Structure formats: C-alpha cells, structure tokens
Amino acid sequence: MSEHYSHLLIPREREFVPKPAQVAAFLDWLVRLRSAPCDASVSVGKHLGKVRTAKDFLTDEVLLTIPVRDFAVLDGVGAIEAGLDGLDDYVLRFSGVGPPGRPVFALYAASDPSWQSEIRSESFYEVNLHLRAGSVALSEGRGERLCDSTDGEGVFRNPWNNAEIKVPGAGCARFWIEFMFGNWQVPRIEKSLDLLPPEIMVLVTETFGVSFSQGGVFV
C-alpha cells in the first residue's frame, strides 16, 4: 500500500468533460466554504506524450502506467480558466496544507483502526482535478489504463480491513476530482465511501451539472 489516501469524486457520466470555467468555479467555491487547502498554489500539468511504467520484476508484466507531465504554476484560481483553455488532458493541482477551517471529513492515523484520535496537526492537503483524452479505469490498483467493457463498476478497498467496496458506475471516467491527504492519514470508512458532507456534494453537482459517485484509493 502506498502512503497517501485519495478520495475520489467520479461523474456518473463516464465521458463527461467540464468546461474550464466550471473547474475554476468549483475551486473558488471550495475556498469560500473554507474546505480548500490553506496557503495553496495552483499548477496545471500537461501531458508530454510519454509514460512511465512499473513492472513485475519476475514476469515483466506492466503493473502501472503513469503519464509524464510538465507542470506550470498559475497565478491563482483566477488564472485557471485561461490555463485550461484548449486542453483535453491535464492534471490541475490545488496544493497546500490542512486541516482547513471546515475539513471535508475527519482523518485518523492508519495505525488507529478504532478511530480514537482525530488528526488535527498541520499536514499536506491537495485537491486535484484530472481530465484525460479518453476514459480510464479508476478502480483500486489498476493504474491509468483505458477502460474496457467490464469496467462499469468501481471496485475499491477499505484501507482498514481490505474489504472490497463496489460502487456502481464508478469504474471509469475521463474527468474526476481527487482529495489527497498527508502520509498515512485515512478517513473513517466502514461499508460505504459516501463520506463527503452534503454541502460538498451539492456544490459539485450544481457546478458541473452532473451527479458524482465517491471512491477511494491509496497512491
């Protein structure tokens, strides 16, 4: 297992592509809700047409494919719309520290399976918005491979007990939103990944005009 937990918002329309103005509006509203990273910087990563791969050293099987990107810092949220104009493949990073004034949910150390002590100390917090040229698989451990006909259901893992959590319609997407947290910081997860508060879900649905499902992976 890798060290950063990422909570995902996945459109229920797998080919959905947002307008740059919608992306900028979402992050602006997240700031207004006091749920955005503190002291955040904004950068956009453009695909360079190359990939890095991780292979099984015994079988040479490709385990993970990661696009290589070149990141450029933008001049704040107000520069997002122009920075994304014309791009059909990007990662937009909104990177800073947490917890914000209104955390999206409580976080606990991965060594605290009974959720006895919420983490309140300052640490890494990032909100990333991803767009790809074609739909990619989002289920746990699959990397960024193109979707196929069997990818309708998202299959994720509960980090506390490794149990499968299946989310209908969340297996693939061209666009998704990722909330990423500090080393080994994990939300309380039982049988569902529907963890984000109602105000965040209303915000994302109204901003983008589509409904979203929730997933979660370690990266």
TIDRENDO-865317 format. One record per atom (N, C-alpha, C): atom name; x, y, z. Coordinates in steps of 0.001 Angstrom, whole numbers, plus 500000, padded with zeros to 6 digits. Atoms other than C-alpha are relative to their C-alpha. Example, Ala and Ser with C-alpha at 12.3 -4.5 7.8 and 13.67 -1.06 7.14 Angstrom:
+-------+--------+--------+--------+
| atomo |      x |      y |      z |
+-------+--------+--------+--------+
|     N | 500890 | 498810 | 500000 |
|    CA | 512300 | 495500 | 507800 |
|     C | 500900 | 501200 | 500000 |
|     N | 499180 | 498810 | 499940 |
|    CA | 513670 | 498940 | 507140 |
|     C | 499230 | 501090 | 500730 |
+-------+--------+--------+--------+
This chain:
+-------+--------+--------+--------+
| atomo |      x |      y |      z |
+-------+--------+--------+--------+
|     N | 500838 | 498805 | 500000 |
|    CA | 500000 | 500000 | 500000 |
|     C | 500874 | 501247 | 500000 |
|     N | 499283 | 498733 | 500011 |
|    CA | 501247 | 503489 | 499170 |
|     C | 499553 | 500865 | 501179 |
|     N | 500159 | 499273 | 498748 |
|    CA | 501195 | 506305 | 501699 |
|     C | 498902 | 501054 | 500011 |
|     N | 500991 | 498925 | 500023 |
|    CA | 498616 | 508879 | 500525 |
|     C | 498614 | 499455 | 499647 |
|     N | 501377 | 500351 | 500325 |
|    CA | 494869 | 508290 | 500701 |
|     C | 499410 | 501081 | 499107 |
|     N | 500679 | 499081 | 500913 |
|    CA | 492939 | 509872 | 497806 |
|     C | 498522 | 499664 | 499965 |
|     N | 501440 | 500178 | 500083 |
|    CA | 489193 | 510350 | 497980 |
|     C | 499527 | 500565 | 498663 |
|     N | 500339 | 499666 | 501373 |
|    CA | 487621 | 510463 | 494527 |
|     C | 498529 | 500370 | 499847 |
|     N | 501334 | 499677 | 500480 |
|    CA | 484562 | 512155 | 493055 |
|     C | 499967 | 499675 | 498517 |
|     N | 500005 | 500561 | 501349 |
|    CA | 483655 | 510340 | 489836 |
|     C | 498646 | 500268 | 499348 |
|     N | 501291 | 499732 | 500650 |
|    CA | 480974 | 511574 | 487389 |
|     C | 499296 | 498708 | 499600 |
|     N | 500768 | 501180 | 500415 |
|    CA | 478207 | 509092 | 486700 |
|     C | 499817 | 499941 | 498488 |
|     N | 499912 | 500001 | 501461 |
|    CA | 478531 | 510086 | 483039 |
|     C | 501472 | 499875 | 499641 |
|     N | 498571 | 500288 | 500103 |
|    CA | 481870 | 508488 | 482136 |
|     C | 500726 | 500851 | 498966 |
|     N | 499364 | 499163 | 501022 |
|    CA | 482521 | 510720 | 479095 |
|     C | 499859 | 501487 | 500296 |
|     N | 500178 | 498590 | 499659 |
|    CA | 481751 | 513960 | 480939 |
|     C | 501331 | 500747 | 499976 |
|     N | 498840 | 499108 | 500046 |
|    CA | 484224 | 516783 | 480247 |
|     C | 499554 | 501385 | 500489 |
|     N | 500419 | 498687 | 499491 |
|    CA | 483969 | 520012 | 482290 |
|     C | 500563 | 501138 | 499155 |
|     N | 499463 | 498786 | 500595 |
|    CA | 484413 | 523496 | 480923 |
|     C | 501007 | 500613 | 500979 |
|     N | 499031 | 499355 | 499094 |
|    CA | 487431 | 525405 | 482294 |
|     C | 499343 | 500928 | 501017 |
|     N | 500676 | 499096 | 499070 |
|    CA | 485034 | 527935 | 483835 |
|     C | 499363 | 499232 | 501153 |
|     N | 500586 | 500810 | 498934 |
|    CA | 483331 | 525136 | 485808 |
|     C | 501068 | 499563 | 500993 |
|     N | 498897 | 500397 | 499123 |
|    CA | 486672 | 523931 | 487170 |
|     C | 500393 | 501157 | 500909 |
|     N | 499636 | 498824 | 499215 |
|    CA | 487590 | 527445 | 488276 |
|     C | 498925 | 500321 | 501036 |
|     N | 501099 | 499696 | 499075 |
|    CA | 484146 | 527968 | 489845 |
|     C | 499968 | 499015 | 501165 |
|     N | 500000 | 501002 | 498931 |
|    CA | 484380 | 524705 | 491803 |
|     C | 501056 | 500321 | 501053 |
|     N | 498941 | 499713 | 499034 |
|    CA | 487710 | 525606 | 493384 |
|     C | 499752 | 501317 | 500728 |
|     N | 500333 | 498736 | 499350 |
|    CA | 486560 | 529165 | 494062 |
|     C | 498978 | 499771 | 501107 |
|     N | 501003 | 500283 | 498977 |
|    CA | 483518 | 527840 | 495923 |
|     C | 500571 | 499163 | 501147 |
|     N | 499370 | 500787 | 498934 |
|    CA | 485661 | 525329 | 497810 |
|     C | 500758 | 500926 | 500958 |
|     N | 499342 | 498995 | 499164 |
|    CA | 487707 | 528286 | 499066 |
|     C | 498971 | 500728 | 500851 |
|     N | 501032 | 499281 | 499263 |
|    CA | 484524 | 530126 | 500043 |
|     C | 499408 | 499150 | 501135 |
|     N | 500493 | 500902 | 498959 |
|    CA | 483373 | 527057 | 502006 |
|     C | 501023 | 499758 | 501105 |
|     N | 498894 | 500210 | 499070 |
|    CA | 486719 | 527091 | 503829 |
|     C | 500380 | 498519 | 500096 |
|     N | 499637 | 501406 | 500062 |
|    CA | 487314 | 523493 | 502728 |
|     C | 501158 | 499741 | 499036 |
|     N | 498866 | 500122 | 500912 |
|    CA | 490194 | 524164 | 500307 |
|     C | 501305 | 499925 | 500793 |
|     N | 498698 | 499956 | 499335 |
|    CA | 493887 | 523665 | 501135 |
|     C | 500370 | 501425 | 500393 |
|     N | 499525 | 498689 | 499550 |
|    CA | 495412 | 526537 | 503098 |
|     C | 501333 | 500320 | 499330 |
|     N | 498748 | 499550 | 500630 |
|    CA | 498243 | 528596 | 501570 |
|     C | 500263 | 499238 | 498707 |
|     N | 499920 | 500881 | 501169 |
|    CA | 497551 | 526811 | 498299 |
|     C | 500639 | 500682 | 498797 |
|     N | 499517 | 499590 | 501315 |
|    CA | 499355 | 527093 | 494979 |
|     C | 499213 | 499222 | 498953 |
|     N | 500743 | 500633 | 501092 |
|    CA | 497739 | 526257 | 491635 |
|     C | 500971 | 499731 | 498862 |
|     N | 499163 | 500323 | 501148 |
|    CA | 499524 | 524446 | 488816 |
|     C | 499260 | 499052 | 499084 |
|     N | 500629 | 500879 | 500981 |
|    CA | 498499 | 522640 | 485640 |
|     C | 501075 | 499170 | 499324 |
|     N | 499066 | 500927 | 500625 |
|    CA | 500266 | 519571 | 484268 |
|     C | 499476 | 499537 | 498658 |
|     N | 500364 | 500408 | 501351 |
|    CA | 500147 | 518971 | 480524 |
|     C | 500734 | 498720 | 499634 |
|     N | 499436 | 501289 | 500402 |
|    CA | 500739 | 515507 | 479075 |
|     C | 501063 | 500215 | 498926 |
|     N | 498903 | 499845 | 500952 |
|    CA | 504093 | 515288 | 477252 |
|     C | 500026 | 498912 | 498939 |
|     N | 500041 | 501080 | 500989 |
|    CA | 503072 | 512232 | 475215 |
|     C | 500855 | 498799 | 500367 |
|     N | 499178 | 501110 | 499530 |
|    CA | 505285 | 509902 | 477281 |
|     C | 499365 | 499398 | 501255 |
|     N | 500490 | 500648 | 498787 |
|    CA | 504526 | 507405 | 480065 |
|     C | 501145 | 499328 | 500741 |
|     N | 499118 | 500813 | 499177 |
|    CA | 506396 | 505786 | 482928 |
|     C | 499236 | 498745 | 500396 |
|     N | 500651 | 501258 | 499642 |
|    CA | 505664 | 502144 | 483729 |
|     C | 500713 | 499339 | 501160 |
|     N | 499454 | 500854 | 498943 |
|    CA | 506128 | 499939 | 486770 |
|     C | 499694 | 498563 | 499625 |
|     N | 500161 | 501383 | 500441 |
|    CA | 506679 | 496248 | 486018 |
|     C | 500299 | 499010 | 501123 |
|     N | 499665 | 501117 | 499125 |
|    CA | 506708 | 492968 | 487919 |
|     C | 501373 | 499491 | 499575 |
|     N | 498631 | 500352 | 500393 |
|    CA | 510413 | 492136 | 488024 |
|     C | 500158 | 498515 | 499653 |
|     N | 499934 | 501425 | 500338 |
|    CA | 509673 | 488392 | 487716 |
|     C | 499355 | 499692 | 498654 |
|     N | 500746 | 500326 | 501218 |
|    CA | 507135 | 488360 | 484884 |
|     C | 500097 | 501067 | 498922 |
|     N | 499915 | 498849 | 500906 |
|    CA | 507839 | 491749 | 483239 |
|     C | 498624 | 500557 | 499659 |
|     N | 501347 | 499471 | 500222 |
|    CA | 504085 | 492421 | 483426 |
|     C | 499939 | 501451 | 500438 |
|     N | 500169 | 498599 | 499648 |
|    CA | 503222 | 496119 | 483398 |
|     C | 498925 | 500112 | 501076 |
|     N | 500930 | 499883 | 498878 |
|    CA | 501585 | 496867 | 486748 |
|     C | 499346 | 501377 | 500058 |
|     N | 500497 | 498639 | 499870 |
|    CA | 501144 | 500628 | 486478 |
|     C | 500568 | 500853 | 498880 |
|     N | 499578 | 499074 | 501041 |
|    CA | 501278 | 503232 | 483717 |
|     C | 499647 | 501413 | 500437 |
|     N | 500201 | 498625 | 499523 |
|    CA | 501708 | 506904 | 484626 |
|     C | 500437 | 500969 | 498911 |
|     N | 499607 | 499004 | 500999 |
|    CA | 501644 | 509727 | 482046 |
|     C | 501042 | 500970 | 500568 |
|     N | 498997 | 499010 | 499613 |
|    CA | 504624 | 512089 | 482170 |
|     C | 499445 | 501387 | 499679 |
|     N | 500600 | 498673 | 500167 |
|    CA | 503518 | 515707 | 482659 |
|     C | 500989 | 501103 | 500362 |
|     N | 499227 | 498801 | 499709 |
|    CA | 505091 | 519129 | 482683 |
|     C | 499079 | 500989 | 500710 |
|     N | 500865 | 499129 | 499194 |
|    CA | 503648 | 521354 | 485454 |
|     C | 500468 | 501443 | 499938 |
|     N | 499736 | 498563 | 499995 |
|    CA | 503418 | 525122 | 485241 |
|     C | 499131 | 500647 | 501066 |
|     N | 500738 | 499311 | 498936 |
|    CA | 502389 | 527336 | 488173 |
|     C | 499133 | 501093 | 499395 |
|     N | 500928 | 498964 | 500442 |
|    CA | 499332 | 529529 | 487586 |
|     C | 499919 | 501097 | 501058 |
|     N | 500113 | 498852 | 499099 |
|    CA | 498678 | 532923 | 489117 |
|     C | 498656 | 499975 | 500719 |
|     N | 501196 | 500103 | 499180 |
|    CA | 495928 | 531748 | 491465 |
|     C | 498804 | 499425 | 499269 |
|     N | 501231 | 500579 | 500542 |
|    CA | 492392 | 530478 | 490937 |
|     C | 499489 | 500806 | 498813 |
|     N | 500478 | 499162 | 501086 |
|    CA | 491615 | 533429 | 488671 |
|     C | 500634 | 499710 | 498660 |
|     N | 499305 | 500325 | 501252 |
|    CA | 494092 | 532114 | 486078 |
|     C | 499657 | 498610 | 499473 |
|     N | 500282 | 501381 | 500392 |
|    CA | 492614 | 528603 | 485865 |
|     C | 499308 | 499917 | 498646 |
|     N | 500777 | 500102 | 501232 |
|    CA | 490134 | 529232 | 483063 |
|     C | 500896 | 500154 | 498771 |
|     N | 499098 | 499803 | 501138 |
|    CA | 492791 | 530588 | 480694 |
|     C | 501041 | 498884 | 499935 |
|     N | 498976 | 501033 | 499971 |
|    CA | 495307 | 527949 | 481817 |
|     C | 499538 | 498660 | 499469 |
|     N | 500548 | 501274 | 500482 |
|    CA | 492999 | 525058 | 480871 |
|     C | 499413 | 500093 | 498598 |
|     N | 500651 | 499805 | 501290 |
|    CA | 491655 | 526542 | 477650 |
|     C | 500667 | 499161 | 498916 |
|     N | 499509 | 500795 | 501110 |
|    CA | 492005 | 524094 | 474753 |
|     C | 500621 | 498668 | 500376 |
|     N | 499373 | 501257 | 499583 |
|    CA | 493388 | 521205 | 476836 |
|     C | 498962 | 498890 | 500110 |
|     N | 500883 | 501157 | 499830 |
|    CA | 491789 | 517744 | 476621 |
|     C | 500641 | 498933 | 500879 |
|     N | 499295 | 500918 | 499107 |
|    CA | 494272 | 516097 | 479022 |
|     C | 500835 | 500847 | 500957 |
|     N | 499242 | 499192 | 499043 |
|    CA | 495551 | 517678 | 482234 |
|     C | 499815 | 499465 | 501412 |
|     N | 500192 | 500110 | 498561 |
|    CA | 496053 | 517490 | 485985 |
|     C | 500105 | 501419 | 500546 |
|     N | 499969 | 498703 | 499341 |
|    CA | 495155 | 520658 | 487872 |
|     C | 500210 | 499759 | 501487 |
|     N | 499677 | 500186 | 498587 |
|    CA | 496783 | 520737 | 491309 |
|     C | 499689 | 501262 | 500793 |
|     N | 500275 | 498925 | 499044 |
|    CA | 495465 | 522883 | 494144 |
|     C | 500605 | 499514 | 501301 |
|     N | 499187 | 500663 | 498984 |
|    CA | 498136 | 522094 | 496697 |
|     C | 500373 | 500935 | 501127 |
|     N | 499657 | 499202 | 498833 |
|    CA | 498652 | 523350 | 500223 |
|     C | 500067 | 499125 | 501232 |
|     N | 499974 | 500742 | 498742 |
|    CA | 498184 | 522238 | 503812 |
|     C | 498596 | 499971 | 500600 |
|     N | 501233 | 500124 | 499249 |
|    CA | 495348 | 521179 | 506055 |
|     C | 500330 | 499817 | 501480 |
|     N | 501415 | 499969 | 500375 |
|    CA | 493266 | 520925 | 508004 |
|     C | 499518 | 501414 | 499695 |
|     N | 500611 | 498694 | 500249 |
|    CA | 491199 | 523762 | 506518 |
|     C | 499015 | 500350 | 501103 |
|     N | 500974 | 499586 | 498988 |
|    CA | 488614 | 525694 | 508512 |
|     C | 498852 | 499020 | 500144 |
|     N | 501072 | 500998 | 499991 |
|    CA | 485953 | 523158 | 507526 |
|     C | 500498 | 498769 | 499249 |
|     N | 499496 | 501206 | 500665 |
|    CA | 487610 | 519779 | 506812 |
|     C | 498884 | 499241 | 499297 |
|     N | 501015 | 500758 | 500743 |
|    CA | 485819 | 517604 | 504254 |
|     C | 499556 | 498764 | 500782 |
|     N | 500350 | 501046 | 499028 |
|    CA | 485902 | 514782 | 506840 |
|     C | 501171 | 499854 | 500971 |
|     N | 498954 | 500228 | 499004 |
|    CA | 487871 | 513724 | 509913 |
|     C | 501014 | 498996 | 499481 |
|     N | 498929 | 500902 | 500394 |
|    CA | 491214 | 511969 | 509417 |
|     C | 500631 | 499377 | 501241 |
|     N | 499386 | 500743 | 498911 |
|    CA | 492934 | 509356 | 511561 |
|     C | 501278 | 499342 | 499496 |
|     N | 498784 | 500716 | 500374 |
|    CA | 496337 | 507683 | 511599 |
|     C | 499647 | 498580 | 499573 |
|     N | 500266 | 501367 | 500485 |
|    CA | 496433 | 504396 | 509689 |
|     C | 500244 | 498965 | 501090 |
|     N | 499736 | 500901 | 498868 |
|    CA | 497676 | 502839 | 512946 |
|     C | 498918 | 500073 | 501069 |
|     N | 501061 | 499777 | 499002 |
|    CA | 494435 | 503853 | 514729 |
|     C | 498664 | 499453 | 499480 |
|     N | 501211 | 500575 | 500599 |
|    CA | 491755 | 501399 | 513471 |
|     C | 498735 | 500193 | 500821 |
|     N | 501189 | 499760 | 499177 |
|    CA | 489420 | 502239 | 516369 |
|     C | 499589 | 501468 | 499997 |
|     N | 500352 | 498593 | 500179 |
|    CA | 489355 | 505963 | 515384 |
|     C | 499887 | 500735 | 501344 |
|     N | 500023 | 499407 | 498669 |
|    CA | 490250 | 507170 | 518858 |
|     C | 500451 | 501460 | 500015 |
|     N | 499407 | 498669 | 499926 |
|    CA | 492154 | 510330 | 517987 |
|     C | 500070 | 500635 | 498611 |
|     N | 500002 | 499306 | 501283 |
|    CA | 491361 | 512654 | 515062 |
|     C | 501284 | 500815 | 499844 |
|     N | 498792 | 499226 | 500275 |
|    CA | 494450 | 514195 | 513445 |
|     C | 499616 | 501453 | 499761 |
|     N | 500303 | 498574 | 500138 |
|    CA | 494378 | 517970 | 513826 |
|     C | 501247 | 500830 | 499696 |
|     N | 498760 | 499271 | 500263 |
|    CA | 498019 | 518885 | 513208 |
|     C | 500129 | 500327 | 498515 |
|     N | 499834 | 499560 | 501384 |
|    CA | 499077 | 520691 | 510026 |
|     C | 500728 | 498942 | 499179 |
|     N | 499352 | 500969 | 500884 |
|    CA | 499967 | 518405 | 507108 |
|     C | 499551 | 500245 | 498566 |
|     N | 500290 | 499895 | 501425 |
|    CA | 499794 | 518007 | 503335 |
|     C | 498508 | 499817 | 499686 |
|     N | 501391 | 500123 | 500467 |
|    CA | 496395 | 518517 | 501655 |
|     C | 499944 | 500573 | 498585 |
|     N | 500014 | 499606 | 501405 |
|    CA | 495755 | 518713 | 497926 |
|     C | 498667 | 499600 | 499370 |
|     N | 501184 | 500319 | 500794 |
|    CA | 492714 | 518872 | 495641 |
|     C | 500434 | 500030 | 498535 |
|     N | 499583 | 500112 | 501393 |
|    CA | 493427 | 517658 | 492109 |
|     C | 498789 | 499740 | 499115 |
|     N | 501041 | 500257 | 500992 |
|    CA | 491171 | 517754 | 489069 |
|     C | 500674 | 499429 | 498757 |
|     N | 499367 | 500742 | 501079 |
|    CA | 492000 | 515277 | 486327 |
|     C | 499091 | 499943 | 498771 |
|     N | 500702 | 500234 | 501262 |
|    CA | 490973 | 515159 | 482670 |
|     C | 500912 | 499180 | 499101 |
|     N | 499249 | 500823 | 500933 |
|    CA | 492070 | 512505 | 480174 |
|     C | 499355 | 500049 | 498618 |
|     N | 500492 | 499973 | 501371 |
|    CA | 491709 | 512271 | 476413 |
|     C | 498975 | 498896 | 499747 |
|     N | 500958 | 501091 | 500079 |
|    CA | 489784 | 509006 | 476863 |
|     C | 499731 | 499445 | 501382 |
|     N | 500359 | 500539 | 498688 |
|    CA | 488094 | 507139 | 479725 |
|     C | 501064 | 499034 | 500502 |
|     N | 499023 | 500889 | 499382 |
|    CA | 490494 | 505427 | 482123 |
|     C | 499377 | 499319 | 501206 |
|     N | 500490 | 500765 | 498859 |
|    CA | 489967 | 502850 | 484859 |
|     C | 500416 | 500678 | 501296 |
|     N | 499739 | 499336 | 498725 |
|    CA | 489730 | 504255 | 488388 |
|     C | 499997 | 499049 | 501185 |
|     N | 500039 | 500943 | 498888 |
|    CA | 489368 | 501095 | 490473 |
|     C | 501377 | 499827 | 500625 |
|     N | 498768 | 500168 | 499235 |
|    CA | 491976 | 500336 | 493121 |
|     C | 501014 | 499142 | 499267 |
|     N | 498889 | 500803 | 500487 |
|    CA | 495322 | 499192 | 491779 |
|     C | 500090 | 499819 | 498505 |
|     N | 499975 | 500252 | 501433 |
|    CA | 494582 | 499412 | 488061 |
|     C | 500837 | 501002 | 499221 |
|     N | 499225 | 499008 | 500727 |
|    CA | 496597 | 502481 | 487175 |
|     C | 499173 | 500702 | 498949 |
|     N | 500718 | 499255 | 501026 |
|    CA | 495736 | 504600 | 484168 |
|     C | 499985 | 499224 | 498690 |
|     N | 500200 | 500712 | 501258 |
|    CA | 494750 | 502040 | 481576 |
|     C | 498653 | 500389 | 499435 |
|     N | 501273 | 499688 | 500631 |
|    CA | 491988 | 502592 | 479064 |
|     C | 498922 | 499049 | 500490 |
|     N | 501119 | 500822 | 499554 |
|    CA | 488561 | 501304 | 480064 |
|     C | 499655 | 498938 | 498970 |
|     N | 500574 | 500991 | 500904 |
|    CA | 487027 | 498187 | 478611 |
|     C | 498564 | 499719 | 500437 |
|     N | 501429 | 500241 | 499783 |
|    CA | 483524 | 496708 | 478637 |
|     C | 499687 | 499485 | 501399 |
|     N | 500243 | 500560 | 498660 |
|    CA | 483975 | 495196 | 482125 |
|     C | 500185 | 501031 | 501105 |
|     N | 499626 | 498995 | 499014 |
|    CA | 484768 | 498489 | 483850 |
|     C | 498855 | 500882 | 500481 |
|     N | 501106 | 499156 | 499584 |
|    CA | 481280 | 499747 | 484687 |
|     C | 499939 | 500232 | 501492 |
|     N | 500076 | 499919 | 498550 |
|    CA | 481608 | 499097 | 488417 |
|     C | 501362 | 500334 | 500580 |
|     N | 498756 | 499695 | 499306 |
|    CA | 484267 | 500733 | 490572 |
|     C | 500201 | 499047 | 501157 |
|     N | 499680 | 500924 | 498915 |
|    CA | 485990 | 498289 | 492920 |
|     C | 501149 | 500606 | 500799 |
|     N | 499023 | 499345 | 499143 |
|    CA | 487817 | 499916 | 495825 |
|     C | 500213 | 499147 | 501253 |
|     N | 499674 | 500763 | 498796 |
|    CA | 489357 | 498666 | 499089 |
|     C | 499852 | 500864 | 501246 |
|     N | 500034 | 499338 | 498705 |
|    CA | 488549 | 499627 | 502648 |
|     C | 501398 | 499879 | 500609 |
|     N | 498625 | 500105 | 499502 |
|    CA | 492042 | 500520 | 503967 |
|     C | 500107 | 499434 | 501408 |
|     N | 499949 | 500493 | 498630 |
|    CA | 491106 | 499444 | 507490 |
|     C | 499935 | 498480 | 500083 |
|     N | 500138 | 501462 | 499921 |
|    CA | 490213 | 495830 | 506688 |
|     C | 500166 | 499300 | 498655 |
|     N | 499758 | 500511 | 501352 |
|    CA | 490953 | 495378 | 502948 |
|     C | 498749 | 499425 | 499335 |
|     N | 501231 | 500487 | 500609 |
|    CA | 487296 | 494566 | 502238 |
|     C | 499679 | 500782 | 498724 |
|     N | 500412 | 499336 | 501235 |
|    CA | 486007 | 495324 | 498736 |
|     C | 498790 | 500892 | 500233 |
|     N | 501166 | 499123 | 500033 |
|    CA | 483644 | 498259 | 498318 |
|     C | 499702 | 500269 | 498529 |
|     N | 500357 | 499851 | 501406 |
|    CA | 481832 | 498222 | 494988 |
|     C | 499059 | 501190 | 499825 |
|     N | 500781 | 498789 | 500251 |
|    CA | 480419 | 501454 | 493556 |
|     C | 499507 | 499968 | 498559 |
|     N | 500534 | 500067 | 501364 |
|    CA | 478091 | 501162 | 490538 |
|     C | 500329 | 501250 | 499187 |
|     N | 499762 | 498890 | 500912 |
|    CA | 479077 | 503325 | 487580 |
|     C | 501247 | 500803 | 500256 |
|     N | 498814 | 499213 | 499641 |
|    CA | 482375 | 504465 | 489124 |
|     C | 501298 | 499349 | 499530 |
|     N | 498794 | 500701 | 500438 |
|    CA | 484792 | 502199 | 487273 |
|     C | 500855 | 500786 | 499040 |
|     N | 499289 | 499275 | 501053 |
|    CA | 485754 | 504640 | 484512 |
|     C | 499548 | 501445 | 499950 |
|     N | 500366 | 498604 | 500224 |
|    CA | 485815 | 508332 | 483728 |
|     C | 501094 | 500680 | 499188 |
|     N | 499014 | 499106 | 500604 |
|    CA | 487510 | 510973 | 481617 |
|     C | 500422 | 501085 | 500986 |
|     N | 499747 | 498929 | 499038 |
|    CA | 487256 | 513515 | 484431 |
|     C | 499678 | 499507 | 501401 |
|     N | 500325 | 500291 | 498603 |
|    CA | 487440 | 513116 | 488198 |
|     C | 500719 | 500995 | 500906 |
|     N | 499439 | 499102 | 498985 |
|    CA | 488231 | 515097 | 491351 |
|     C | 500593 | 499146 | 501107 |
|     N | 499264 | 500773 | 499006 |
|    CA | 490716 | 513883 | 493943 |
|     C | 500363 | 500885 | 501197 |
|     N | 499577 | 499377 | 498758 |
|    CA | 491120 | 514950 | 497574 |
|     C | 501102 | 499116 | 500589 |
|     N | 498865 | 500803 | 499536 |
|    CA | 494579 | 513795 | 498729 |
|     C | 500537 | 500578 | 501311 |
|     N | 499642 | 499593 | 498644 |
|    CA | 495853 | 513861 | 502307 |
|     C | 501405 | 499556 | 500385 |
|     N | 498645 | 500266 | 499529 |
|    CA | 499058 | 513589 | 504352 |
|     C | 500295 | 498528 | 500202 |
|     N | 499532 | 501381 | 499888 |
|    CA | 501101 | 510455 | 504912 |
|     C | 499182 | 499185 | 500995 |
|     N | 500702 | 500969 | 499165 |
|    CA | 499015 | 507571 | 506243 |
|     C | 498853 | 500607 | 500803 |
|     N | 501189 | 499413 | 499384 |
|    CA | 496024 | 509768 | 507088 |
|     C | 498768 | 499489 | 499259 |
|     N | 501109 | 500733 | 500598 |
|    CA | 492760 | 507928 | 506489 |
|     C | 498679 | 500412 | 500651 |
|     N | 501305 | 499724 | 499391 |
|    CA | 489072 | 508817 | 506950 |
|     C | 499396 | 498746 | 500612 |
|     N | 500732 | 501136 | 499441 |
|    CA | 486743 | 506614 | 508948 |
|     C | 499139 | 499400 | 498901 |
|     N | 500728 | 500706 | 501061 |
|    CA | 485433 | 504052 | 506432 |
|     C | 499479 | 498694 | 500578 |
|     N | 500582 | 501271 | 499563 |
|    CA | 483042 | 501243 | 507238 |
|     C | 499539 | 499215 | 498776 |
|     N | 500481 | 500763 | 501147 |
|    CA | 480854 | 499844 | 504440 |
|     C | 499782 | 500855 | 498759 |
|     N | 500296 | 499099 | 501116 |
|    CA | 480481 | 502906 | 502223 |
|     C | 501086 | 501056 | 499883 |
|     N | 499067 | 498903 | 500254 |
|    CA | 482695 | 505552 | 500623 |
|     C | 499280 | 501336 | 499830 |
|     N | 500758 | 498745 | 500061 |
|    CA | 479950 | 508195 | 500743 |
|     C | 500329 | 500827 | 501240 |
|     N | 499466 | 499327 | 498816 |
|    CA | 481960 | 510345 | 503134 |
|     C | 499903 | 501513 | 499962 |
|     N | 499957 | 498538 | 500092 |
|    CA | 481870 | 513913 | 501828 |
|     C | 498692 | 500607 | 500505 |
|     N | 501209 | 499384 | 499434 |
|    CA | 479418 | 516303 | 503521 |
|     C | 499053 | 500464 | 498909 |
|     N | 501008 | 499616 | 501004 |
|    CA | 476178 | 517294 | 501757 |
|     C | 500347 | 501291 | 499269 |
|     N | 499718 | 498734 | 500668 |
|    CA | 477392 | 520837 | 501055 |
|     C | 501029 | 499843 | 498881 |
|     N | 499029 | 500258 | 501071 |
|    CA | 480338 | 519494 | 499019 |
|     C | 499319 | 499302 | 498829 |
|     N | 500677 | 500724 | 501075 |
|    CA | 478108 | 517109 | 497061 |
|     C | 499044 | 500910 | 499242 |
|     N | 500866 | 499026 | 500669 |
|    CA | 475600 | 519885 | 496336 |
|     C | 500841 | 500932 | 499136 |
|     N | 499113 | 499098 | 500732 |
|    CA | 478446 | 522168 | 495282 |
|     C | 500484 | 499376 | 498703 |
|     N | 499430 | 500618 | 501196 |
|    CA | 479969 | 519692 | 492846 |
|     C | 498915 | 499706 | 498966 |
|     N | 501085 | 500293 | 500942 |
|    CA | 476616 | 518691 | 491325 |
|     C | 499499 | 501264 | 499322 |
|     N | 500492 | 498750 | 500584 |
|    CA | 475438 | 522262 | 490833 |
|     C | 501040 | 500645 | 499092 |
|     N | 498953 | 499367 | 500798 |
|    CA | 478791 | 523429 | 489471 |
|     C | 500184 | 499309 | 498660 |
|     N | 499701 | 500743 | 501224 |
|    CA | 479290 | 520660 | 486909 |
|     C | 498760 | 499501 | 499272 |
|     N | 501234 | 500395 | 500666 |
|    CA | 475656 | 519792 | 486168 |
|     C | 499833 | 498511 | 499810 |
|     N | 500140 | 501447 | 500051 |
|    CA | 476131 | 516014 | 486634 |
|     C | 500116 | 499464 | 501432 |
|     N | 499884 | 500641 | 498696 |
|    CA | 475885 | 513613 | 489583 |
|     C | 501328 | 499261 | 500105 |
|     N | 498706 | 500637 | 499748 |
|    CA | 479014 | 512126 | 491157 |
|     C | 499861 | 498867 | 501007 |
|     N | 499823 | 501058 | 499016 |
|    CA | 479876 | 508891 | 492974 |
|     C | 501330 | 500205 | 500701 |
|     N | 498769 | 499851 | 499241 |
|    CA | 482619 | 508547 | 495575 |
|     C | 500786 | 498693 | 500016 |
|     N | 499091 | 501139 | 499912 |
|    CA | 485621 | 506227 | 495575 |
|     C | 501182 | 500367 | 500873 |
|     N | 498828 | 499709 | 499186 |
|    CA | 488885 | 505952 | 497477 |
|     C | 501113 | 499024 | 499716 |
|     N | 498846 | 500830 | 500288 |
|    CA | 492384 | 504657 | 496744 |
|     C | 501212 | 500528 | 500752 |
|     N | 498697 | 499564 | 499530 |
|    CA | 495921 | 504785 | 498124 |
|     C | 500913 | 500167 | 498793 |
|     N | 499074 | 499737 | 501110 |
|    CA | 498540 | 506298 | 495785 |
|     C | 501396 | 500271 | 500527 |
+-------+--------+--------+--------+
